[in-house]
């Protein structure tokens, strides 16, 4: 694929993959419980979200929360406290289930019945790159109309699929210099 960056940062450029910035923004749009899982209130909110129905419980098990019903009940009643490892598993399961639950709604919001969503792409940071090696990369905006593959990959945690969808379906719409936007400082959009 043309312009794929093989050795990014060799001369001091800084940034993150555009698909990673999109995943962060989708996480932000998905919302969720703000209280940390280490605080009792945050733990209880996540556990209630993960155990409110049998479908939620199965999704939590699929996401990696594999504790017995007895342990789960003890956590909910406050008789026992999860270990650090189990707190991380609860949080990861919550994020995975939340993503699956909001994916369809988020896709509809971003597609806007074919009108799409305006995306702002902030270029990579070249402040540490020697002047002769810097390239002209500017702030760009575009309208993305096809969010299905992007949101579906994000919802199941397939970051390679998300990266492929972003770099092969979206970035080429920027024109012949689209490879310069594979790494960015930020990608912004609102829906």
MARLUM-138926 format. One record per residue (C-alpha): residue in three letters; x negated, y, z negated. Coordinates in Angstrom, 3 decimals. Each point is the difference from the previous one (the first is absolute). Last residue first. Layout:
N
<r resn="ALA" east="X" north="Y" up="Z"/>
...
This chain:
191
<r resn="UNK" east="22.193" north="13.088" up="-16.743"/>
<r resn="UNK" east="-3.316" north="1.684" up="-0.522"/>
<r resn="UNK" east="-3.301" north="-0.430" up="1.770"/>
<r resn="UNK" east="-3.660" north="0.468" up="-0.844"/>
<r resn="UNK" east="-3.125" north="-1.846" up="1.003"/>
<r resn="UNK" east="-3.126" north="0.933" up="-1.927"/>
<r resn="UNK" east="-3.802" north="0.141" up="0.154"/>
<r resn="UNK" east="-0.125" north="-1.927" up="3.252"/>
<r resn="UNK" east="-1.640" north="-3.026" up="1.624"/>
<r resn="UNK" east="1.528" north="-1.412" up="3.208"/>
<r resn="UNK" east="0.577" north="3.580" up="1.100"/>
<r resn="UNK" east="-3.007" north="0.315" up="2.331"/>
<r resn="UNK" east="1.231" north="-3.079" up="1.846"/>
<r resn="UNK" east="2.992" north="2.025" up="1.297"/>
<r resn="UNK" east="-2.205" north="2.161" up="2.218"/>
<r resn="UNK" east="1.665" north="-0.955" up="3.315"/>
<r resn="UNK" east="3.499" north="0.884" up="-1.099"/>
<r resn="UNK" east="1.615" north="0.257" up="-3.419"/>
<r resn="UNK" east="2.568" north="-2.654" up="1.025"/>
<r resn="UNK" east="-2.859" north="-2.526" up="-0.234"/>
<r resn="UNK" east="0.202" north="0.444" up="-3.804"/>
<r resn="UNK" east="3.457" north="-1.524" up="-0.455"/>
<r resn="UNK" east="0.225" north="-3.495" up="1.495"/>
<r resn="UNK" east="-3.595" north="-1.272" up="0.048"/>
<r resn="UNK" east="-1.593" north="1.686" up="-3.041"/>
<r resn="UNK" east="3.068" north="0.112" up="-2.254"/>
<r resn="UNK" east="1.409" north="-3.423" up="0.916"/>
<r resn="UNK" east="-3.432" north="-1.622" up="-0.295"/>
<r resn="UNK" east="-0.643" north="1.659" up="-3.365"/>
<r resn="UNK" east="3.396" north="-1.091" up="-1.306"/>
<r resn="UNK" east="-0.619" north="-3.547" up="1.220"/>
<r resn="UNK" east="-3.373" north="-0.011" up="-1.758"/>
<r resn="UNK" east="1.659" north="1.421" up="-3.126"/>
<r resn="UNK" east="2.563" north="-2.785" up="-0.218"/>
<r resn="UNK" east="1.476" north="0.817" up="-3.426"/>
<r resn="UNK" east="3.481" north="-1.307" up="0.826"/>
<r resn="UNK" east="1.643" north="3.434" up="-0.046"/>
<r resn="UNK" east="-2.964" north="1.715" up="1.685"/>
<r resn="UNK" east="0.162" north="-2.333" up="3.001"/>
<r resn="UNK" east="3.755" north="0.575" up="0.361"/>
<r resn="UNK" east="-0.447" north="3.776" up="-0.420"/>
<r resn="UNK" east="-2.594" north="0.245" up="2.779"/>
<r resn="UNK" east="1.705" north="-2.439" up="2.352"/>
<r resn="UNK" east="3.349" north="1.841" up="-0.266"/>
<r resn="UNK" east="-1.289" north="3.587" up="0.042"/>
<r resn="UNK" east="0.369" north="0.764" up="3.724"/>
<r resn="UNK" east="0.962" north="3.651" up="0.539"/>
<r resn="UNK" east="-3.156" north="1.756" up="-1.162"/>
<r resn="UNK" east="-0.028" north="3.742" up="0.764"/>
<r resn="UNK" east="-3.439" north="1.545" up="0.121"/>
<r resn="UNK" east="-2.124" north="2.507" up="-1.854"/>
<r resn="UNK" east="-3.746" north="0.487" up="0.208"/>
<r resn="UNK" east="-2.687" north="1.694" up="-2.119"/>
<r resn="UNK" east="-3.202" north="0.275" up="1.952"/>
<r resn="UNK" east="-3.027" north="-2.075" up="0.845"/>
<r resn="UNK" east="-2.955" north="1.588" up="1.748"/>
<r resn="UNK" east="-2.919" north="-2.290" up="-0.509"/>
<r resn="UNK" east="-2.831" north="0.358" up="-2.474"/>
<r resn="UNK" east="-3.374" north="-1.511" up="0.892"/>
<r resn="UNK" east="-1.811" north="3.278" up="0.722"/>
<r resn="UNK" east="1.250" north="1.509" up="-3.319"/>
<r resn="UNK" east="-1.211" north="-2.799" up="-2.293"/>
<r resn="UNK" east="2.984" north="-1.867" up="-1.518"/>
<r resn="UNK" east="0.737" north="0.757" up="-3.673"/>
<r resn="UNK" east="2.885" north="2.408" up="0.741"/>
<r resn="UNK" east="1.493" north="-2.414" up="2.531"/>
<r resn="UNK" east="3.217" north="-0.797" up="-1.874"/>
<r resn="UNK" east="2.351" north="-2.074" up="2.152"/>
<r resn="UNK" east="2.935" north="1.597" up="1.759"/>
<r resn="UNK" east="3.387" north="0.872" up="-1.540"/>
<r resn="UNK" east="2.802" north="-1.735" up="1.873"/>
<r resn="UNK" east="3.464" north="1.494" up="-0.405"/>
<r resn="UNK" east="2.917" north="-2.270" up="0.907"/>
<r resn="UNK" east="3.431" north="1.117" up="1.199"/>
<r resn="UNK" east="2.619" north="-2.712" up="-0.405"/>
<r resn="UNK" east="1.950" north="-1.832" up="2.670"/>
<r resn="UNK" east="2.963" north="1.093" up="2.113"/>
<r resn="UNK" east="0.990" north="-3.592" up="0.779"/>
<r resn="UNK" east="2.803" north="-0.290" up="-2.555"/>
<r resn="UNK" east="-2.079" north="1.713" up="-2.708"/>
<r resn="UNK" east="-2.911" north="-2.451" up="0.404"/>
<r resn="UNK" east="-1.460" north="1.071" up="-3.368"/>
<r resn="UNK" east="3.238" north="-0.238" up="-1.968"/>
<r resn="UNK" east="1.027" north="-3.279" up="1.657"/>
<r resn="UNK" east="-3.396" north="-1.532" up="-0.731"/>
<r resn="UNK" east="0.169" north="1.222" up="-3.612"/>
<r resn="UNK" east="3.407" north="-1.590" up="-0.525"/>
<r resn="UNK" east="-1.191" north="-3.348" up="1.369"/>
<r resn="UNK" east="-3.219" north="0.102" up="-2.023"/>
<r resn="UNK" east="1.542" north="1.015" up="-3.351"/>
<r resn="UNK" east="0.559" north="-3.445" up="-1.518"/>
<r resn="UNK" east="-3.126" north="-1.610" up="1.427"/>
<r resn="UNK" east="-2.183" north="2.820" up="-1.304"/>
<r resn="UNK" east="1.612" north="-0.162" up="-3.439"/>
<r resn="UNK" east="-0.607" north="-3.761" up="-0.152"/>
<r resn="UNK" east="-3.696" north="0.424" up="0.807"/>
<r resn="UNK" east="-0.456" north="2.951" up="-2.387"/>
<r resn="UNK" east="1.736" north="-1.859" up="-2.844"/>
<r resn="UNK" east="-2.031" north="-3.147" up="0.636"/>
<r resn="UNK" east="-3.235" north="2.012" up="-0.134"/>
<r resn="UNK" east="1.079" north="1.687" up="-3.258"/>
<r resn="UNK" east="1.041" north="-3.277" up="-1.602"/>
<r resn="UNK" east="-3.244" north="-1.645" up="1.152"/>
<r resn="UNK" east="-2.091" north="2.851" up="-1.434"/>
<r resn="UNK" east="1.840" north="-0.296" up="-3.314"/>
<r resn="UNK" east="-0.603" north="-3.760" up="0.163"/>
<r resn="UNK" east="-3.751" north="0.513" up="0.290"/>
<r resn="UNK" east="-0.007" north="2.543" up="-2.830"/>
<r resn="UNK" east="1.865" north="-2.492" up="-2.197"/>
<r resn="UNK" east="3.767" north="0.262" up="-0.391"/>
<r resn="UNK" east="1.452" north="1.036" up="-3.394"/>
<r resn="UNK" east="2.155" north="-2.332" up="-2.055"/>
<r resn="UNK" east="3.162" north="0.340" up="-2.095"/>
<r resn="UNK" east="1.136" north="3.065" up="1.955"/>
<r resn="UNK" east="3.300" north="-1.529" up="1.119"/>
<r resn="UNK" east="-0.942" north="0.403" up="3.673"/>
<r resn="UNK" east="-3.463" north="-1.467" up="-0.568"/>
<r resn="UNK" east="1.422" north="-2.980" up="-1.916"/>
<r resn="UNK" east="2.543" north="-0.588" up="2.800"/>
<r resn="UNK" east="-2.767" north="0.000" up="2.602"/>
<r resn="UNK" east="-2.000" north="-2.463" up="-2.050"/>
<r resn="UNK" east="2.990" north="-2.346" up="-0.291"/>
<r resn="UNK" east="0.815" north="0.358" up="3.695"/>
<r resn="UNK" east="-3.506" north="-1.220" up="0.768"/>
<r resn="UNK" east="-2.589" north="2.224" up="1.646"/>
<r resn="UNK" east="-0.774" north="0.023" up="3.721"/>
<r resn="UNK" east="-0.004" north="3.654" up="1.037"/>
<r resn="UNK" east="-1.787" north="-0.362" up="3.361"/>
<r resn="UNK" east="2.137" north="1.819" up="2.576"/>
<r resn="UNK" east="1.997" north="-3.139" up="0.773"/>
<r resn="UNK" east="0.861" north="-0.273" up="-3.687"/>
<r resn="UNK" east="1.105" north="3.656" up="-0.026"/>
<r resn="UNK" east="2.125" north="-0.610" up="3.127"/>
<r resn="UNK" east="1.593" north="-2.987" up="-1.729"/>
<r resn="UNK" east="0.797" north="2.092" up="-3.076"/>
<r resn="UNK" east="1.470" north="2.773" up="2.161"/>
<r resn="UNK" east="2.243" north="-2.501" up="1.829"/>
<r resn="UNK" east="1.064" north="-1.466" up="-3.352"/>
<r resn="UNK" east="1.102" north="3.442" up="-1.098"/>
<r resn="UNK" east="-1.119" north="2.762" up="-2.392"/>
<r resn="UNK" east="-3.327" north="-1.671" up="-0.736"/>
<r resn="UNK" east="-2.564" north="2.001" up="1.985"/>
<r resn="UNK" east="1.581" north="3.406" up="-0.606"/>
<r resn="UNK" east="0.471" north="-0.812" up="-3.704"/>
<r resn="UNK" east="-3.656" north="-1.064" up="-0.213"/>
<r resn="UNK" east="-1.154" north="3.191" up="1.715"/>
<r resn="UNK" east="2.029" north="2.247" up="-2.309"/>
<r resn="UNK" east="-1.142" north="-1.964" up="-3.064"/>
<r resn="UNK" east="-3.676" north="0.333" up="0.977"/>
<r resn="UNK" east="0.313" north="3.726" up="0.657"/>
<r resn="UNK" east="1.744" north="0.602" up="-3.346"/>
<r resn="UNK" east="-2.570" north="-2.109" up="-1.862"/>
<r resn="UNK" east="-2.938" north="1.952" up="1.443"/>
<r resn="UNK" east="-2.615" north="-2.130" up="1.803"/>
<r resn="UNK" east="2.219" north="-0.102" up="3.109"/>
<r resn="UNK" east="-0.480" north="3.737" up="0.537"/>
<r resn="UNK" east="3.138" north="2.201" up="0.066"/>
<r resn="UNK" east="0.756" north="1.197" up="3.538"/>
<r resn="UNK" east="2.455" north="-2.729" up="0.973"/>
<r resn="UNK" east="0.712" north="0.020" up="3.696"/>
<r resn="UNK" east="-0.401" north="2.142" up="3.050"/>
<r resn="UNK" east="0.124" north="-1.568" up="3.436"/>
<r resn="UNK" east="-1.109" north="3.332" up="1.480"/>
<r resn="UNK" east="-3.245" north="-0.091" up="-2.022"/>
<r resn="UNK" east="-0.696" north="-3.584" up="1.011"/>
<r resn="UNK" east="0.656" north="1.003" up="3.621"/>
<r resn="UNK" east="-2.513" north="2.854" up="-0.403"/>
<r resn="UNK" east="-2.639" north="-2.353" up="-1.369"/>
<r resn="UNK" east="0.628" north="-2.479" up="2.842"/>
<r resn="UNK" east="-0.346" north="2.839" up="2.564"/>
<r resn="UNK" east="-3.335" north="1.047" up="-1.544"/>
<r resn="UNK" east="-1.177" north="-3.611" up="0.224"/>
<r resn="UNK" east="1.088" north="-0.133" up="3.654"/>
<r resn="UNK" east="-2.031" north="3.134" up="0.715"/>
<r resn="UNK" east="-3.115" north="-1.661" up="-1.338"/>
<r resn="UNK" east="-1.634" north="2.113" up="-2.683"/>
<r resn="UNK" east="-2.303" north="2.987" up="0.184"/>
<r resn="UNK" east="-3.581" north="1.143" up="-0.206"/>
<r resn="UNK" east="-2.574" north="0.692" up="2.700"/>
<r resn="UNK" east="-3.581" north="-0.310" up="-1.213"/>
<r resn="UNK" east="-1.924" north="-1.152" up="3.078"/>
<r resn="UNK" east="0.756" north="-3.716" up="-0.317"/>
<r resn="UNK" east="3.464" north="0.694" up="-1.369"/>
<r resn="UNK" east="1.834" north="-2.313" up="2.388"/>
<r resn="UNK" east="-2.120" north="-2.738" up="1.570"/>
<r resn="UNK" east="2.388" north="-1.789" up="2.359"/>
<r resn="UNK" east="2.438" north="2.775" up="0.810"/>
<r resn="UNK" east="2.377" north="-1.189" up="2.713"/>
<r resn="UNK" east="-0.314" north="2.544" up="2.855"/>
<r resn="UNK" east="1.292" north="-2.309" up="2.706"/>
<r resn="UNK" east="1.481" north="-3.391" up="-0.923"/>
